[in-house]
Amino acid sequence: MTWQDKVIIVTGGGGGIGRAVAHRFAAQGGKVVVVNRTASKAEMVAKEIEETGGYAVAMSADVAVEADVKKVVEATLERFGKIDVLVNNAAVCPQIRLTEMSLEQWNQVITNNLTSVFLFCREVIPSMVQAGGGAIVNVSSVHAVATLDGYSAYSASKAGIAALTRAIALDYARQNIRVNTVLPGAVQTPMLESSVKNLDTPREEIMKQWNEAQPIGRVGQPEEIASVVMFAASPDNSFMTGSTLTADGGMTADL
C-alpha cells in the first residue's frame, strides 16, 4: 500500500506514538499534518520528516478548543483540498485518585482525550463524505478495558473513545468512512517516562519491572503502534470499521 499524495492529520504528533505515526505515513509518501499544542514539537517532527525526504507541515493547536480544531481542518483543506486520514492521538494522563481530583482536572482529561476526538471527527467527516470516503483511527488505550489505581479520568476518557468510535463508524459506514480504534498497552513514550519520573523507585528498576510485567517480555515501541494505526487506516483493510485493535504485548490477555 502506498500513501502517495494522501493527506493525513495526526494529533499529538509532536512525540511518542504520534511522532512515529507521522513518520510512518510520510515515509510511504503521505502528506502529513503534524498537530501539537506545543508548536516547537510539531515543527521539530515536521523538520525530521522533511530531512528524510518526506512531506509534512506543522500546526499548533489545543485539541480541546473548538476554534483551534476548526482552524486546523480549514487550513488543511485550504492547503491540500482534502483529508484522507485522521489519526486522533493527542492525550493527557495525570495520575490522580478520584477523591483527590478537582472538577477542573477531570474536565481537562475528558476534553483533551475524548472531546477532542468528537471535535476533530465532526470537522473532518463532511469533507470525507464529499470526497467519497476516508479513514479515521482513534488511539485509545488498554485503560479502556482494564486500569490501575489513579487512572479514573484517563480510563473513562479512553473507554469513551472506544464507544464513540463504534457510534461514528455506524453513522458513516454507508458513506465509505471507516472508523476504528487502537488500544496500545505499555509503550516507551514521553508519557510513560513521565509516570516513571513521578515515582520514588529509580528509573532503571521501574523500567525493569515494566518490561517483566508484560507477557511478551518488554514494553512496546511507538513504531509498533504506528504499524497498527497504518493497518487500521489502510484501504487494504477495507472491511473493518467500528473495530478495536489491541496492541499490548498480551497485557489484557493475562490473568
Phi, psi and omega per residue, in radians:
M1 nan 2.200 3.053
T2 -1.821 2.495 3.117
W3 -1.842 0.380 -3.112
Q4 -0.930 2.142 3.079
D5 1.171 0.145 3.011
K6 -1.375 2.549 -3.110
V7 -1.856 2.176 -3.036
I8 -2.223 2.172 3.009
I9 -1.675 2.273 3.086
V10 -2.170 1.979 3.085
T11 -1.495 2.674 -3.045
G12 1.082 0.577 -3.047
G13 -1.420 0.011 -3.059
G14 -1.430 -0.043 -3.139
G15 -3.072 3.003 3.044
G16 1.013 -2.363 -3.107
I17 -1.090 -0.723 -3.126
G18 -1.053 -0.726 3.106
R19 -1.085 -0.786 -3.141
A20 -1.114 -0.682 3.104
V21 -1.105 -0.810 3.136
A22 -1.041 -0.792 3.125
H23 -1.089 -0.732 -3.076
R24 -1.128 -0.795 3.128
F25 -1.144 -0.749 -3.124
A26 -1.117 -0.646 3.140
A27 -1.119 -0.391 3.129
Q28 -1.731 0.245 3.049
G29 1.704 0.047 -3.136
G30 -1.316 2.699 3.028
K31 -1.724 1.931 -2.947
V32 -1.833 2.299 3.024
V33 -1.766 1.920 -3.098
V34 -1.590 1.960 -3.089
V35 -1.863 2.279 3.109
N36 -2.688 2.591 3.117
R37 -1.112 -0.736 3.106
T38 -1.528 1.963 -3.044
A39 -1.003 -0.713 -3.075
S40 -1.088 -0.583 3.131
K41 -1.242 -0.730 3.088
A42 -1.098 -0.738 -3.135
E43 -1.142 -0.635 3.131
M44 -1.111 -0.786 -3.140
V45 -1.169 -0.740 3.103
A46 -1.048 -0.696 3.118
K47 -1.145 -0.740 3.101
E48 -1.005 -0.762 -3.127
I49 -1.132 -0.790 3.140
E50 -1.108 -0.638 -3.140
E51 -1.192 -0.361 3.099
T52 -1.756 0.236 3.050
G53 1.600 0.113 3.133
G54 -1.639 -3.099 -3.111
Y55 -2.186 2.151 3.127
A56 -2.659 2.617 3.020
V57 -2.222 2.556 -3.138
A58 -1.777 2.415 3.059
M59 -2.375 2.268 3.115
S60 -1.594 2.298 3.132
A61 -2.838 2.580 2.953
D62 -1.615 1.941 -3.013
V63 -1.168 -0.222 3.124
A64 -1.578 -0.063 -3.106
V65 -1.826 2.091 -3.055
E66 -0.968 -0.774 -3.112
A67 -1.100 -0.656 3.125
D68 -1.161 -0.725 3.134
V69 -1.108 -0.793 3.104
K70 -1.036 -0.701 -3.129
K71 -1.078 -0.773 -3.137
V72 -1.109 -0.827 -3.098
V73 -1.155 -0.771 3.130
E74 -1.098 -0.738 -3.137
A75 -1.149 -0.652 3.122
T76 -1.166 -0.782 3.138
L77 -1.169 -0.649 3.118
E78 -1.138 -0.655 -3.082
R79 -1.400 -0.719 -3.006
F80 -1.975 -0.325 3.124
G81 1.440 -0.046 -3.119
K82 -2.885 2.895 2.998
I83 -2.389 2.011 -3.100
D84 -1.558 -0.632 -3.081
V85 -2.416 2.405 3.015
L86 -2.100 2.197 3.052
V87 -2.013 1.894 3.108
N88 -1.549 1.822 -3.034
N89 -2.154 -0.321 -3.054
A90 -1.056 2.443 -3.140
A91 -2.845 2.740 2.972
V92 -2.171 2.682 -3.034
C93 -2.532 1.211 3.053
P94 -1.284 2.541 3.120
Q95 -1.833 1.703 -3.077
I96 -2.425 2.238 3.108
R97 -1.184 2.644 -2.992
L98 -0.911 -0.862 -3.059
T99 -1.291 -0.171 3.092
E100 -1.763 0.043 -3.049
M101 -1.709 2.307 3.071
S102 -1.426 2.833 3.085
L103 -1.085 -0.634 3.118
E104 -1.080 -0.745 3.123
Q105 -1.154 -0.726 3.092
W106 -1.040 -0.864 -3.112
N107 -1.107 -0.600 3.123
Q108 -1.074 -0.770 -3.141
V109 -1.180 -0.819 -3.091
I110 -1.124 -0.740 -3.117
T111 -1.228 -0.716 -3.139
N112 -1.203 -0.714 -3.016
N113 -1.580 -0.694 -3.023
L114 -1.875 -0.877 -3.139
T115 -1.060 -0.592 3.113
S116 -1.063 -0.625 3.109
V117 -1.151 -0.788 3.071
F118 -1.004 -0.843 -3.075
L119 -1.089 -0.842 -3.107
F120 -1.175 -0.727 3.116
C121 -1.088 -0.766 -3.132
R122 -1.061 -0.675 -3.103
E123 -1.378 -0.568 -3.048
V124 -1.479 -0.635 -3.007
I125 -0.998 -0.729 3.133
P126 -0.978 -0.693 3.120
S127 -1.212 -0.585 3.083
M128 -1.181 -0.721 3.091
V129 -1.053 -0.793 -3.139
Q130 -1.087 -0.601 -3.111
A131 -1.447 -0.146 3.124
G132 1.681 0.156 3.075
G133 2.545 3.074 3.134
G134 3.034 -3.122 -3.132
A135 -2.369 2.436 3.094
I136 -2.193 2.306 3.068
V137 -2.147 2.099 3.137
N138 -1.822 2.120 -3.115
V139 -1.521 1.958 3.113
S140 -1.761 -2.289 -3.114
S141 -2.981 2.769 3.023
V142 -1.098 -0.293 3.067
H143 -1.140 -0.159 3.046
A144 -1.242 -0.397 -3.066
V145 -2.117 -0.383 3.112
A146 -2.725 2.433 -2.994
T147 -2.423 -2.972 -3.079
L148 -2.293 2.978 3.076
D149 -1.065 2.292 3.070
G150 1.621 0.147 -3.066
Y151 -2.056 0.503 -3.034
S152 -1.023 -0.886 -3.121
A153 -1.192 -0.742 -3.126
Y154 -1.091 -0.823 -3.122
S155 -1.150 -0.656 3.102
A156 -1.105 -0.738 -3.134
S157 -1.162 -0.684 -3.097
K158 -1.293 -0.602 3.024
A159 -1.158 -0.650 3.090
G160 -1.077 -0.663 3.113
I161 -1.071 -0.768 -3.133
A162 -1.091 -0.736 3.135
A163 -1.206 -0.753 3.122
L164 -1.078 -0.678 3.119
T165 -1.017 -0.809 -3.141
R166 -1.077 -0.730 -3.117
A167 -1.149 -0.779 3.138
I168 -1.143 -0.682 3.131
A169 -1.018 -0.734 3.131
L170 -1.232 -0.651 -3.139
D171 -1.055 -0.600 -2.985
Y172 -2.165 0.296 3.129
A173 -1.061 -0.685 -3.116
R174 -1.273 -0.234 3.091
Q175 -1.685 0.233 3.085
N176 1.130 0.573 3.053
I177 -1.936 2.018 -3.135
R178 -1.691 2.351 -3.102
V179 -2.288 2.055 -3.139
N180 -2.298 2.850 3.126
T181 -2.186 2.576 3.114
V182 -2.024 2.324 3.123
L183 -1.937 1.666 3.055
P184 -1.313 2.651 2.990
G185 -1.647 -2.423 3.122
A186 -1.306 2.062 -3.079
V187 -2.232 2.470 -3.118
Q188 -1.261 1.559 -3.102
T189 -2.321 2.924 3.046
P190 -0.983 -0.541 3.117
M191 -1.145 -0.748 3.099
L192 -1.155 -0.747 3.120
E193 -1.051 -0.669 -3.139
S194 -1.128 -0.702 3.127
S195 -1.152 -0.599 3.110
V196 -1.178 -0.700 -3.124
K197 -1.088 -0.482 -3.088
N198 -1.398 -0.043 -3.113
L199 -1.788 2.723 -3.113
D200 -1.348 -0.472 -3.119
T201 -1.210 2.452 3.112
P202 -0.959 2.551 -3.082
R203 -0.941 -0.786 -3.073
E204 -1.051 -0.684 3.139
E205 -1.219 -0.719 3.123
I206 -1.098 -0.789 -3.128
M207 -1.135 -0.610 3.074
K208 -1.087 -0.738 3.117
Q209 -1.143 -0.732 3.115
W210 -1.045 -0.838 -3.123
N211 -1.075 -0.791 -3.111
E212 -1.197 -0.426 -3.116
A213 -1.326 -0.294 -3.116
Q214 -1.502 2.301 3.103
P215 -0.941 -0.571 -3.132
I216 -1.379 -0.182 3.046
G217 1.674 0.080 -3.121
R218 -2.890 2.815 3.003
V219 -1.355 2.846 -3.132
G220 -1.435 2.947 3.067
Q221 -1.938 2.584 -3.128
P222 -0.929 -0.638 -3.120
E223 -1.112 -0.520 3.119
E224 -1.223 -0.648 3.086
I225 -1.253 -0.641 3.106
A226 -1.034 -0.636 3.111
S227 -1.103 -0.689 3.127
V228 -1.207 -0.705 3.096
V229 -1.057 -0.780 -3.136
M230 -1.110 -0.710 3.082
F231 -1.059 -0.771 -3.124
A232 -1.088 -0.606 -3.102
A233 -1.460 -0.339 -2.981
S234 -1.165 2.423 3.019
P235 -1.064 -0.392 3.064
D236 -1.133 -0.339 3.121
N237 -1.768 0.781 -2.895
S238 -1.235 -0.268 -3.078
F239 -1.777 0.084 -3.106
M240 -1.840 2.112 3.008
T241 -2.648 2.579 -3.097
G242 1.273 0.308 -3.053
S243 -1.780 2.825 3.102
T244 -2.080 2.131 3.125
L245 -1.883 2.106 -3.110
T246 -1.751 2.208 3.102
A247 -2.237 1.525 -2.985
D248 -2.371 0.304 3.126
G249 1.097 0.382 -3.141
G250 1.553 0.096 -3.058
M251 -0.954 -0.898 -3.059
T252 -1.403 -0.092 3.058
A253 -1.553 -0.200 -3.017
D254 -1.548 2.168 3.050
L255 -1.428 nan nan
